[in-house]
Amino acid sequence: MSLLMLADERHCTGCCACVDSCSHNALSVYTAEDGHLYVAKDSKKCISCHKCKKVCPVMNGIEYSSNVVSHSQPYSVICTNDDLYAKSTSGGAFAAIATQFISDGGYVCGAVFDSNSVKHIVSNDLGDISRMQGSKYLQSSLEGAYKEISSLLKQGKKVLFCGMGCQGAAMYSYFSNNKNRNLLYIVDMICGGVPSSFLLGKYLENERRSKQVVGFRKKGKYTLLCKNQHDEIEDLSYNNLPLMGFFSGLTNRYSCGDCRFCGVERLSDITIGDLWEAAKTEKKQKSVAIVHTPKGDELLQNTQDITKRTTDWNFIRYNYRCVVGKTMNNYRLQRILLAWNFKHLSYKTLCGMYGCSSKNPIFILLKAYNCIYRKIVNVYIRIRLNNIIRHLSEK
Ligand SMILES: Cc1cc2nc3c(=O)[nH]c(=O)nc-3n(C[C@H](O)[C@H](O)[C@H](O)COP(=O)(O)OP(=O)(O)OC[C@H]3O[C@@H](n4cnc5c(N)ncnc54)[C@H](O)[C@@H]3O)c2cc1C
């Protein structure tokens, strides 16, 4: 009998570390009825070696993050290379660091569009950085990336990984006993959660003028960018299922609704995110880069195309997802009935239900209810934030 234990659907982050760890091909990735990636096991192939459990950041109980700071330091960062800056989501911290890393002989692992889905690739080609730039509001598949990184580390190559907190934790776990672990640099991101792939799938199925998504954001402006049938890129603004559904958080993975990989202190080398605090007063969008380790410090010091300044922890007031993982969305009806809704309801109903503007009185009422609900949850978030900020400023 197989004793293989995988994280269940409420806790699995879809990081795929277990899949890459299995040398008997007993594990495979599938898209479940809620549009998220999960892992299935083939009991006949499993030899109960428990490698999968050891690398799983949920099952191995790794303490990846905390809101108690002992050595992490936040910086406000802006990329001074205009081309790199323009294509980045915020201040271009990732592009500047990655460009330097490849120029110094290393490899970078980052998320790129693969038709209408997203996957991580590993590359030492500077031309691939522009494909990695930009936030893609879809889960990126890491299947195969761990094996590729493992082989590069074995050859003595340096590798820089950039992904979400749960993916950073998975990288950390996967390589914790690797003898070339010091060659791996982990940059994780502040993350508001990944939405169901059904949002974009339903959109493209019904809005026939768009055939392929190419972006979700232009700096501080959230907007869906799609290629039309003539291969022209159209700016479709934000009142659509992919973006409104993303903002609502109501289709996120269950693990995102109770994320245990956020916090001001992490086991990654650097955490990057949007510096919304600066966006309120300054023209240029900035990134925040929280340096956690001497390796993270080395990365930032070595990067030529950036200006950086130390900043205080106050930025988390404008970016609560850096520190608060619980959102209550897991207990909302739209989330609980997600699989059923996407199977049975019309596109128009789904749009109204997941946040697009609608003239239908039921959806106007639902939107008002959602607003009130969010305001109540925000009180809880504010209290949590104030406690965390008070604690940090005492340091
Ligand atoms: C789903 C999602 C939710 C986010 N939520 C927040 C948030 O709540 N608060 C916040 O401050 N920042 C959030 N971010 C990060 C933010 O949008 C910027 O990526 C960050 O500010 C870094 O900007 P940049 O200009 O340095 O780099 P960018 O040009 O944005 O590139 C950063 C990196 O993002 C990686 N990336 C892009 N999409 C994905 C993906 N789907 N999965 C894994 N990696 C990906 C790329 O590989 C690249 O390495 C989120 C990003 C994503 C993808």
The ligand as an SDF file (V2000), in Angstrom:
LIG
                    3D

 53 58  0  0  0  0  0  0  0  0999 V2000
   -0.3580   37.0610   -9.0640 C   0  0  0  0  0  0  0  0  0  0  0  0
    0.4670   38.2230   -8.5530 C   0  0  0  0  0  0  0  0  0  0  0  0
    0.0090   38.9540   -7.4460 C   0  0  0  0  0  0  0  0  0  0  0  0
    0.7840   40.0110   -6.9640 C   0  0  0  0  0  0  0  0  0  0  0  0
    0.3140   40.7230   -5.8530 N   0  0  0  0  0  0  0  0  0  0  0  0
    1.0760   41.7300   -5.3390 C   0  0  0  0  0  0  0  0  0  0  0  0
    0.6530   42.4480   -4.1970 C   0  0  0  0  0  0  0  0  0  0  0  0
   -0.4240   42.1930   -3.6350 O   0  0  0  0  0  0  0  0  0  0  0  0
    1.4690   43.4350   -3.7160 N   0  0  0  0  0  0  0  0  0  0  0  0
    2.6690   43.7260   -4.3110 C   0  0  0  0  0  0  0  0  0  0  0  0
    3.3860   44.6050   -3.8460 O   0  0  0  0  0  0  0  0  0  0  0  0
    3.0950   43.0680   -5.3980 N   0  0  0  0  0  0  0  0  0  0  0  0
    2.3310   42.0710   -5.9320 C   0  0  0  0  0  0  0  0  0  0  0  0
    2.7690   41.3790   -7.0400 N   0  0  0  0  0  0  0  0  0  0  0  0
    4.1250   41.7000   -7.5790 C   0  0  0  0  0  0  0  0  0  0  0  0
    4.1420   42.9880   -8.3800 C   0  0  0  0  0  0  0  0  0  0  0  0
    3.0830   42.9960   -9.3050 O   0  0  0  0  0  0  0  0  0  0  0  0
    5.4560   43.1800   -9.1360 C   0  0  0  0  0  0  0  0  0  0  0  0
    5.8030   42.0070   -9.7900 O   0  0  0  0  0  0  0  0  0  0  0  0
    6.5720   43.5450   -8.2020 C   0  0  0  0  0  0  0  0  0  0  0  0
    6.3240   44.8390   -7.7200 O   0  0  0  0  0  0  0  0  0  0  0  0
    7.9320   43.5230   -8.8690 C   0  0  0  0  0  0  0  0  0  0  0  0
    7.9400   44.4270   -9.8930 O   0  0  0  0  0  0  0  0  0  0  0  0
    9.1960   44.5990  -10.8580 P   0  0  0  0  0  0  0  0  0  0  0  0
    8.9560   45.8350  -11.6540 O   0  0  0  0  0  0  0  0  0  0  0  0
   10.4460   44.5170  -10.0690 O   0  0  0  0  0  0  0  0  0  0  0  0
    9.2570   43.2950  -11.7580 O   0  0  0  0  0  0  0  0  0  0  0  0
    8.2540   42.6410  -12.8290 P   0  0  0  0  0  0  0  0  0  0  0  0
    8.5130   43.1810  -14.1670 O   0  0  0  0  0  0  0  0  0  0  0  0
    6.8650   42.6650  -12.3410 O   0  0  0  0  0  0  0  0  0  0  0  0
    8.7590   41.1050  -12.8020 O   0  0  0  0  0  0  0  0  0  0  0  0
    8.8420   40.4150  -11.5880 C   0  0  0  0  0  0  0  0  0  0  0  0
    8.8680   38.9390  -11.6970 C   0  0  0  0  0  0  0  0  0  0  0  0
    7.5550   38.4580  -11.6060 O   0  0  0  0  0  0  0  0  0  0  0  0
    7.5690   37.1330  -12.0330 C   0  0  0  0  0  0  0  0  0  0  0  0
    6.1920   36.7690  -12.3050 N   0  0  0  0  0  0  0  0  0  0  0  0
    5.3050   37.3840  -13.0990 C   0  0  0  0  0  0  0  0  0  0  0  0
    4.1370   36.7320  -13.0770 N   0  0  0  0  0  0  0  0  0  0  0  0
    4.2900   35.6750  -12.2610 C   0  0  0  0  0  0  0  0  0  0  0  0
    3.4530   34.6190  -11.8480 C   0  0  0  0  0  0  0  0  0  0  0  0
    2.2030   34.5160  -12.2640 N   0  0  0  0  0  0  0  0  0  0  0  0
    3.9300   33.7060  -10.9690 N   0  0  0  0  0  0  0  0  0  0  0  0
    5.2080   33.7700  -10.5350 C   0  0  0  0  0  0  0  0  0  0  0  0
    6.0540   34.7590  -10.8940 N   0  0  0  0  0  0  0  0  0  0  0  0
    5.6000   35.6890  -11.7360 C   0  0  0  0  0  0  0  0  0  0  0  0
    8.4410   37.1970  -13.2710 C   0  0  0  0  0  0  0  0  0  0  0  0
    9.0880   35.9850  -13.4490 O   0  0  0  0  0  0  0  0  0  0  0  0
    9.4780   38.2430  -12.8840 C   0  0  0  0  0  0  0  0  0  0  0  0
   10.5560   37.5070  -12.4160 O   0  0  0  0  0  0  0  0  0  0  0  0
    2.0120   40.3510   -7.5770 C   0  0  0  0  0  0  0  0  0  0  0  0
    2.4510   39.6270   -8.6950 C   0  0  0  0  0  0  0  0  0  0  0  0
    1.6940   38.5680   -9.1930 C   0  0  0  0  0  0  0  0  0  0  0  0
    2.1840   37.8070  -10.3800 C   0  0  0  0  0  0  0  0  0  0  0  0
  1  2  1  0
  2  3  1  0
  2 52  2  0
  3  4  2  0
  4  5  1  0
  4 50  1  0
  5  6  2  0
  6  7  1  0
  6 13  1  0
  7  8  2  0
  7  9  1  0
  9 10  1  0
 10 11  2  0
 10 12  1  0
 12 13  2  0
 13 14  1  0
 14 15  1  0
 14 50  1  0
 15 16  1  0
 16 17  1  0
 16 18  1  0
 18 19  1  0
 18 20  1  0
 20 21  1  0
 20 22  1  0
 22 23  1  0
 23 24  1  0
 24 25  2  0
 24 26  1  0
 24 27  1  0
 27 28  1  0
 28 29  2  0
 28 30  1  0
 28 31  1  0
 31 32  1  0
 32 33  1  0
 33 34  1  0
 33 48  1  0
 34 35  1  0
 35 36  1  0
 35 46  1  0
 36 37  1  0
 36 45  1  0
 37 38  2  0
 38 39  1  0
 39 40  1  0
 39 45  2  0
 40 41  1  0
 40 42  2  0
 42 43  1  0
 43 44  2  0
 44 45  1  0
 46 47  1  0
 46 48  1  0
 48 49  1  0
 50 51  2  0
 51 52  1  0
 52 53  1  0
M  END
$$$$
